[in-house]
Amino acid sequence: MNNHFILTPYFLDEPVSGLLSIAKSDWELNEPTLTGEDKQQRMTLIHQPLATAVSNTIQSGKRPVSIAGDCCTTIGVVAGLQQTGINPTLIWFDAHGDFNTWETTPSKFLGGMPLAMLVGKGEMTMMNGVQANPLPENQVILTDGRDLDPGEKVLVDESNVLHVTDPVKLLEMPLPDGPLYIHFDADILDPADAPAMNYPAPGGPSPKVMQQVFEHLAKSGQVAAISVSAWNPEMEGNGRSQTLILDLLKTLYQ
């Protein structure tokens, strides 16, 4: 399948100009002008054109590959998939759960909430902003999620989200039927291998393991969309992290 790359050089509502250097001439740049003071409204101005880009990509017969600075952009990807009638199973690779709500989060960080938002829990402003419908919890697989806040862990455990703590287990499980949306937060990798992460969490899977898992998913022929939450291009180890992450991404879309 032909792929279409969409680069969103933002971390939440803050520009990340260092990501622009990876863009190739045929990539689509999602870099809207942001107005207003409300963070979620500003982020919605990012997610709306991303949803349109994803929808247009699918309608053109290509697969969207979204690269952005944070996981909240998955809201735009899901909205774009839904606009074309695709109801995917979401496989979410992340060191964290991103399953916090305002009631459970110790940090009040929006970037720790998008997976909860995607299943209809907690803050819904950005989901409503792109007219996205919550995904059924039993169509979500949280993979790794080794670093959960206490209240967040309770939410995950009490949900119908399947929490696969070791990515290798995906090699042994039957994949769900139908289209898959793969989200790859680069911080799932061990910081010894990919150090340029805003929120590093020791104990991650090796690049070899991730390559095996991504090859397995790619061979299924079911991957309808891919997204990546990138490294921090301003941090030490940026070059090594970028090379590894883009190589792993290539395993998913080739």
Secondary structure, 3 states (H helix, E strand, C coil): CCEEEEEECEECCEECHHHHHHCCCCCEECCCCCCCCCHHHHHHHHHHHHHHHHHHHHHCCCEEEEEECCHHHHHHHHHHHHHCCCCCEEEEEEEECCCCCCCCCCCCCHHHCHHHHHCCCCCCHHHHHCCCCCCCHHHEEEEEEEECCHHHHHHHHHCCCEEECCHHHHHCCCCCCCCEEEEEEHHHCCCCCCCCCCCCCCCCCCHHHHHHHHHHHHHCCCEEEEEEECCCCCCCCHHHHHHHHHHHHHHHHC
